[in-house]
Amino acid sequence: SDDAFGELQKQSPFQRILNLEETFALQGVASVGDQTFITLRNRQSKKVITVNDAEANELGMKLVTVSAHRPETTKVTIAFAEEEVEFAYDEKSLDSSNFVPGRKDTIRRDKEGRIVTSEELIKKYYTMTKEQRSLYHKWRDQLLKARPELKYSEKRFPMAHKAIDAAKTGRAMPEIR
């Protein structure tokens, strides 16, 4: 019947995720208020999804536990399809090639393993005028709209440094790609 065929199209056995660990890589862990979020990157499509501990996401994944102290020891457990699957950062996730050389405080973590904005970036932000901050906020909002996976990623910090420098000197804001 048409109803059965429609249901088969929505939940095709040919498009289902068979092995979560092979399909996704752990990309980030963050806490917002009393909720914990993780981001997973699809290894093939590079699409980033968010999983939290409050409710299941659109794929039916829900965060169960996080043990985060340092990136190399972080482990997260996700409930998916009546199973629990454990993730850890892989070597590519820990690649620091996107960071600005010489900035020792680019990545700091709190006791829960969450990424904390560097003191250098905070100080630089507070030296901006109201107009410069407004320009920076507009750029940041556009960036996060275009690249939502950066919201909880340390990869946003070098970009923020460049954007603040541009706002302070009157140069063009960095291109958002």
N, C-alpha and C positions, 0 to 999 in steps of 0.2 A: 504494500500500500504506500501511498505518498507520505503518510506520517512516519512509517518505518524507514523509508528511504531518506527523509529529511533528517531524522535522528542519526542515521548512519553517516550522513554528510557532516553533521556537527561533531560527532565523536568517532571519527574514522579510526579504525585500528591501524591504518597505515601511517597515520600522522602522530600517533601517541609516542610519548617519551618512554623509551625502554630502559635506559640506564642514565639516571640523573647525573652521576659523577662524571660520565663521559660527555654528556651534553653541556653541562654548565661548569664554570669555574668561579670560586668565591672571589669577589672583587672588593668588598668593603663591609665594614660593620660600624654601626652608629647607633647612639641612643638619643632620642628626642623625648624629653619629659620622662614619662615612665614606660615608654615603648622602646623596643629594640628593633632595628631594621638591619637587614643585610642586603647587599646587591650581588646578584649572580649574573655572569656574562655568558651568553650562549657561545660556545667555542666556534661554531660554524657561522652563524648569522651576525655575531658580535652584538646582538641586541641585549640590552641590560634589563633585568627585571628586579623588582623589589619584593622581599619577603619580610613579614613582620610577625611579632608574637601575639598580636591581638586577634587577627582573623586570617583565613586562608586567602591567597591572592587569586587572580583569574585562572591560574593553572591548577589551583587546589593545593598549593604549598603553604605551609605554616611553620614558622620558626619555633623550635622546641627549646633548645638550649644554646648558649654561647659561652665558651671559655676563652676569654681574650685578655692576654697580658702583653704579648708581643706578636707581631704579624706571623713570625715563623712558628709560633706555638698555638695560634688561634685554631679552635675547632668549633664548628657549628653543626647542630643537628636539625634537620627539617623533616616534618611529617608530610608524606606524599603517597597517595594511593595506598593507604593503610600500612605503610612501612615507614621506618625512620632511616634517614640517610645522613651520613656524616660527611662534612666538607672541611677541607683545610686549604690554606693558600698554597698555590703551586709556585714554582720558581718564577714563572712569567708574571704572576700577580705581584711578586715582591721586587720586580725590576725597578730600580730607582733611576733609570735613564731619563725620565721626564723631569727630574728635579734640577734646580739651578745649582751648579757646582759651588762649593764654598759656603753654602748656607747650612751651618750645622744644626740650626733649629728649624729647618724646613718641616720635619715631621717630629711631633711630640705626641705622646699618648698619655691619657689619664690612667688612673689605676684600673679602670675597666677595659682599657685597650682602645678607647675611642680617640680619634685624631683630634688634636687641639691646634687651633690657629697659632702660628708662631708669634712670639712677642715682637719680633721685628716687623711683621705685617701689621699687628695691632697698633704699634707706635706710628708706623708710616700712615695708617688710616687716620689717626687722630691729628696728624699734622695738616690734613686737607681742610680747605675752606668748605663752607656749607654748599657752595656751587659745585666745587670739585667732588664732594661726596655725592651730590645729586646725580652728577654725570656718571660717577662710578656705579651707583645703585642701579641706574638705568641700564648700563652695560651689563652688570652682574645679572639682573633680571632677564635680559635677553639671552645671556649665556645659559642660564639654568633652564630657560624655556626650550632653547635649541638642544641642549645637552643635559637632560635631567640626571643622567648617571653621575655627573660631577658633584651633585649636591652633597654627597657623603664621601667624596673621594679627595685624597690629598693632592691629586693632579690639578685641582683648581688653584692651589696656592701660588705656583709660579705665574699662572695667568693673572691672578689678582695683583701680584707685585707689578707686572707690566702695565696693567690697566691703571693702577694707582699712580705709577710714574707718568703715564701718558696724561692722566687727568691733571696732575700737578704741574706739568710742563706745557700744557696746551697742545700737545701732539694728538694725532688721531688715536682713538681707542683701538686696542687690538682687534683684529678681524675674528669673528666668531665662525668657527668651522665645525 
